Amino acid sequence: MTQISILGCGWLGLPLAKSLIAKRRSVNGSTTSENKLQILKDADINPFLVTLESESISETVIPFLAKSEILIIDIPPKLRVTNSDTSDSQRKVFVEKIKTLIPFIEQSNVKKVLFVSSTSVYGDENDLITEETTPNPETESGKQLLLAETLLQKNKNFETTILRFGGLIGEDRHPVKFLAGKENLENPDAPVNLIHQNDCINIIEEIIYQSKWNEVFNAVAPFHPTREEYYTQKAKEQGLVLPKFGVEKSNIKKIISSEKVENSLNYHFKLDVC
């Protein structure tokens, strides 16, 4: 039985671990909260309290990685840098965390790494985005994700697949709840690029089962209505106050293509987010 370690059992990592266990995989799961250790244990996940900082990592990372052949890294940058005077060291804190982690991966039995990234590594200047599109991140989190991707991909001690998700949604998570009732929202005619939690889990499992390593995949549901159309409809369905968009049209026409996921993995998206 192949053992898998999931660094970050949060909104996506926890249900992913449960799904893998249901398919008879052994899973080590990490959390930064002691209160969550029992939740992991109750789900038959081997629980580990792992704290990753820019210059240090808890010693529990050694048994967390021990005997695992596959490591899934699902820890978001959580950056909100707005001050242009912020130092480079502060800006690169996420990248430094990955640098701190890598030597421990090298010393473990891990030979395959799946890094959960984001389509934020792409800029808004292109109409159709594929895996061949040169990344040009505009946000600080996008910039750090791209640097982290590069660090992992260049390491010859293990094979890394990069999985770039679009906007994440699920039954308990939907951006329309934040947008409801807002006025003068930007980019009414920009296409949405979203993916449901269930599709995220299924795609990760297919990458593992089909051994698709040393690859880059974009993963976004192939349904791209405009922001105004989509969020207005979703607000109506959920009985929320309708969002109001500005009249000024934008030139953002970015559509993320998931053709590689569909063709290479023979994957069919299970849930129409529209």
Backbone torsions as a table, in degrees:
resi	resn	phi	psi	omega
1	MET	NA	123.1	178.3
2	THR	-72.1	127.7	177.5
3	GLN	-94.0	140.3	-177.4
4	ILE	-123.9	136.4	173.9
5	SER	-108.2	132.5	177.9
6	ILE	-114.6	110.6	177.5
7	LEU	-85.3	101.9	-178.9
8	GLY	108.9	81.5	178.1
9	CYS	-93.0	70.1	179.1
10	GLY	-104.4	-138.2	-174.8
11	TRP	-57.0	-38.6	178.8
12	LEU	-99.4	-42.1	-174.0
13	GLY	-63.0	-37.8	-178.3
14	LEU	-67.5	-52.5	177.1
15	PRO	-65.3	-27.9	174.6
16	LEU	-63.6	-46.0	179.1
17	ALA	-60.0	-44.0	179.1
18	LYS	-61.1	-40.6	179.8
19	SER	-66.5	-41.2	178.8
20	LEU	-65.0	-40.2	178.9
21	ILE	-65.0	-38.1	177.6
22	ALA	-62.6	-23.7	177.9
23	LYS	-98.9	22.3	172.1
24	ARG	67.9	38.0	171.4
25	ARG	-103.3	146.8	172.8
26	SER	-90.4	130.6	-173.3
27	VAL	-128.9	127.7	166.4
28	ASN	-93.9	131.1	-179.4
29	GLY	-125.7	140.2	-179.9
30	SER	-110.1	151.8	174.0
31	THR	-145.1	158.0	176.0
32	THR	-101.2	3.4	-177.6
33	SER	-116.2	123.4	178.0
34	GLU	-61.2	-33.1	-179.2
35	ASN	-64.5	-21.7	-176.5
36	LYS	-90.8	-9.7	-178.3
37	LEU	-59.8	-40.9	-179.5
38	GLN	-68.0	-33.3	177.7
39	ILE	-62.6	-43.3	178.1
40	LEU	-64.6	-44.7	-179.2
41	LYS	-61.1	-41.9	-179.7
42	ASP	-64.2	-23.1	178.9
43	ALA	-92.7	11.2	-179.6
44	ASP	67.0	23.1	174.0
45	ILE	-92.6	136.0	175.0
46	ASN	-71.9	110.0	-169.5
47	PRO	-87.5	138.8	177.5
48	PHE	-138.3	135.4	174.8
49	LEU	-92.0	105.4	-176.2
50	VAL	-122.8	119.8	177.6
51	THR	-110.6	119.9	-177.6
52	LEU	-110.7	119.5	177.6
53	GLU	-116.7	174.6	-176.7
54	SER	-67.9	-24.5	-178.3
55	GLU	-125.5	2.4	-178.3
56	SER	-155.5	162.4	176.7
57	ILE	-148.2	143.6	-177.8
58	SER	-65.2	147.4	-176.7
59	GLU	-63.0	-17.6	179.4
60	THR	-64.5	-13.3	179.1
61	VAL	-63.9	-26.6	-178.6
62	ILE	-67.1	-54.5	175.6
63	PRO	-68.0	-26.6	177.8
64	PHE	-61.1	-40.1	-179.4
65	LEU	-88.1	-18.7	-174.3
66	ALA	-57.7	134.8	175.8
67	LYS	70.7	-2.2	177.7
68	SER	-86.9	136.6	176.4
69	GLU	-92.4	-24.2	-176.1
70	ILE	-125.8	135.4	174.9
71	LEU	-120.5	127.4	173.9
72	ILE	-107.1	121.6	-179.7
73	ILE	-102.6	113.8	-177.5
74	ASP	-133.5	66.1	178.9
75	ILE	-124.0	114.4	-177.5
76	PRO	-72.6	151.1	179.4
77	PRO	-62.2	-35.2	-179.2
78	LYS	54.1	51.0	-178.4
79	LEU	-105.4	138.5	175.9
80	ARG	-135.4	55.2	-176.5
81	VAL	-82.1	119.8	179.2
82	THR	-124.4	-19.7	-177.9
83	ASN	-83.0	118.1	-177.1
84	SER	-66.2	-15.2	-179.3
85	ASP	-90.2	-1.4	-179.6
86	THR	-59.5	136.6	-175.4
87	SER	-69.0	157.5	178.4
88	ASP	-59.9	-36.8	-178.8
89	SER	-63.5	-37.8	177.8
90	GLN	-70.7	-38.1	-178.5
91	ARG	-67.5	-30.7	-173.7
92	LYS	-100.4	22.7	-175.4
93	VAL	-60.5	-38.7	-179.9
94	PHE	-66.9	-43.2	178.2
95	VAL	-60.5	-40.5	179.5
96	GLU	-64.8	-33.8	176.5
97	LYS	-63.2	-43.2	179.3
98	ILE	-65.3	-39.1	176.5
99	LYS	-60.3	-39.4	179.2
100	THR	-66.6	-35.6	-177.8
101	LEU	-73.5	-37.5	-170.2
102	ILE	-54.8	-45.5	179.5
103	PRO	-58.2	-32.3	179.3
104	PHE	-73.1	-32.4	174.2
105	ILE	-65.7	-44.0	-179.0
106	GLU	-59.5	-35.4	-176.6
107	GLN	-85.1	-5.1	-177.1
108	SER	-97.8	-173.6	176.3
109	ASN	-87.5	1.3	-177.2
110	VAL	-66.0	126.9	177.9
111	LYS	-119.1	-12.5	-179.1
112	LYS	-130.9	131.7	178.2
113	VAL	-124.8	131.6	172.7
114	LEU	-113.2	117.2	-177.1
115	PHE	-104.9	118.0	178.8
116	VAL	-81.9	112.6	-178.2
117	SER	-116.0	-157.1	-173.8
118	SER	-146.7	152.5	175.7
119	THR	-71.9	0.6	175.1
120	SER	-68.5	-8.7	176.2
121	VAL	-72.4	-12.2	177.4
122	TYR	-95.7	149.9	174.9
123	GLY	-83.4	-177.9	-178.4
124	ASP	-99.7	6.4	-172.1
125	GLU	-83.4	-12.1	-177.7
126	ASN	-101.4	151.0	177.5
127	ASP	-82.8	-49.8	-178.0
128	LEU	-119.0	121.9	-177.0
129	ILE	-104.6	124.0	172.4
130	THR	-121.1	178.9	178.2
131	GLU	-66.7	-15.8	178.0
132	GLU	-85.7	-10.3	179.3
133	THR	-69.3	133.6	178.2
134	THR	-69.9	122.2	178.9
135	PRO	-62.1	143.7	177.6
136	ASN	-149.7	70.8	-173.6
137	PRO	-65.3	143.3	179.3
138	GLU	-106.9	-23.0	179.5
139	THR	-95.2	158.5	179.6
140	GLU	-65.2	-39.7	179.2
141	SER	-65.0	-39.0	177.8
142	GLY	-62.9	-40.2	179.2
143	LYS	-64.0	-42.5	-178.7
144	GLN	-72.1	-35.7	176.1
145	LEU	-61.0	-42.3	-179.7
146	LEU	-64.5	-41.5	176.7
147	LEU	-62.9	-40.7	178.6
148	ALA	-65.8	-41.6	176.1
149	GLU	-54.6	-48.0	-176.6
150	THR	-63.0	-42.3	178.4
151	LEU	-57.5	-45.5	-177.3
152	LEU	-71.3	-41.8	-177.8
153	GLN	-65.9	-32.9	-177.3
154	LYS	-78.8	-15.2	-178.0
155	ASN	-75.8	125.3	-175.7
156	LYS	-90.0	0.2	-179.6
157	ASN	-81.8	-14.0	178.8
158	PHE	-154.8	161.2	178.2
159	GLU	-96.2	135.4	-176.8
160	THR	-121.7	131.7	169.9
161	THR	-110.8	133.2	179.7
162	ILE	-101.6	128.4	179.9
163	LEU	-120.3	109.6	-176.1
164	ARG	-99.7	106.7	179.6
165	PHE	-87.7	150.8	170.4
166	GLY	-81.8	-157.1	179.3
167	GLY	-63.6	130.0	-174.9
168	LEU	-88.6	130.3	175.5
169	ILE	-133.1	160.1	177.3
170	GLY	-166.3	-177.0	-177.6
171	GLU	-60.2	-32.9	-177.8
172	ASP	-104.7	9.8	-175.4
173	ARG	-147.7	113.4	179.4
174	HIS	-153.1	129.3	-177.0
175	PRO	-62.5	-20.5	-179.2
176	VAL	-62.6	-27.3	179.2
177	LYS	-66.2	-30.3	178.0
178	PHE	-81.9	-32.3	-175.7
179	LEU	-86.0	-18.5	-176.2
180	ALA	-55.9	129.8	177.2
181	GLY	82.2	-9.5	179.1
182	LYS	-72.4	154.6	-178.6
183	GLU	-122.9	156.0	176.6
184	ASN	55.9	42.4	178.5
185	LEU	-70.5	146.7	-175.4
186	GLU	-83.3	162.6	171.7
187	ASN	54.0	57.0	-177.9
188	PRO	-63.3	-29.6	-176.7
189	ASP	-100.8	8.2	176.4
190	ALA	-73.6	138.2	179.6
191	PRO	-72.0	148.1	176.2
192	VAL	-86.3	149.1	178.2
193	ASN	-133.9	87.5	-172.6
194	LEU	-121.2	161.8	175.6
195	ILE	-147.6	139.5	-178.7
196	HIS	-82.3	148.5	179.3
197	GLN	-52.1	-41.6	-178.6
198	ASN	-62.9	-39.9	177.1
199	ASP	-67.0	-38.0	176.7
200	CYS	-56.2	-48.2	-178.8
201	ILE	-64.0	-45.5	-178.7
202	ASN	-62.3	-40.2	-179.0
203	ILE	-67.7	-42.6	177.1
204	ILE	-59.0	-44.1	-179.9
205	GLU	-64.0	-38.3	178.9
206	GLU	-66.1	-38.8	177.1
207	ILE	-59.8	-43.0	179.9
208	ILE	-67.9	-48.8	-175.0
209	TYR	-66.8	-33.8	-178.6
210	GLN	-93.4	1.7	179.1
211	SER	52.8	53.1	178.9
212	LYS	-93.6	83.3	-177.0
213	TRP	-109.4	161.7	-173.5
214	ASN	59.1	43.2	-178.7
215	GLU	-128.5	164.5	170.3
216	VAL	-126.0	129.5	178.9
217	PHE	-127.5	135.5	165.5
218	ASN	-92.3	141.8	-179.4
219	ALA	-136.5	104.1	179.8
220	VAL	-144.6	137.3	178.6
221	ALA	-59.9	137.2	-174.9
222	PRO	-79.4	49.7	179.2
223	PHE	-136.1	118.9	-169.8
224	HIS	-132.9	61.7	172.8
225	PRO	-67.5	168.8	178.2
226	THR	-72.2	159.7	178.3
227	ARG	-56.7	-43.3	-177.9
228	GLU	-65.0	-45.4	179.7
229	GLU	-62.4	-48.5	-172.8
230	TYR	-66.9	-51.5	-174.2
231	TYR	-73.9	-27.9	174.2
232	THR	-65.8	-44.9	-179.8
233	GLN	-65.1	-42.8	-179.1
234	LYS	-66.6	-35.8	177.2
235	ALA	-64.4	-41.0	177.4
236	LYS	-62.3	-45.1	-178.0
237	GLU	-62.4	-33.1	-176.8
238	GLN	-98.4	5.5	177.6
239	GLY	67.4	31.8	-179.0
240	LEU	-98.9	161.7	175.2
241	VAL	-65.2	131.4	-175.1
242	LEU	-66.7	137.5	174.0
243	PRO	-74.2	152.1	178.8
244	LYS	-118.5	128.6	-177.0
245	PHE	-102.4	151.4	176.8
246	GLY	-68.5	161.3	-177.8
247	VAL	-85.5	-17.2	-177.4
248	GLU	-71.6	123.1	180.0
249	LYS	-78.7	150.1	179.0
250	SER	-108.8	165.0	176.4
251	ASN	-100.4	14.6	177.6
252	ILE	-82.6	112.9	-179.7
253	LYS	-123.7	23.0	-172.4
254	LYS	-64.3	122.0	173.7
255	ILE	-121.6	125.4	178.0
256	ILE	-86.5	123.3	178.9
257	SER	-88.3	135.4	175.5
258	SER	-111.8	23.8	-177.5
259	GLU	-60.7	-35.2	-179.5
260	LYS	-65.4	-42.1	176.2
261	VAL	-60.3	-44.9	-177.7
262	GLU	-66.8	-40.3	-175.9
263	ASN	-85.2	-47.5	-176.3
264	SER	-70.6	-38.8	-179.9
265	LEU	-96.1	-3.8	-173.4
266	ASN	52.8	45.5	-173.7
267	TYR	-100.0	136.1	176.2
268	HIS	-115.6	120.5	-178.1
269	PHE	-60.4	130.2	-173.2
270	LYS	-83.8	-28.8	-174.2
271	LEU	-125.5	124.2	175.0
272	ASP	-79.3	107.8	-176.4
273	VAL	-68.8	-10.4	178.7
274	CYS	-90.6	NA	NA
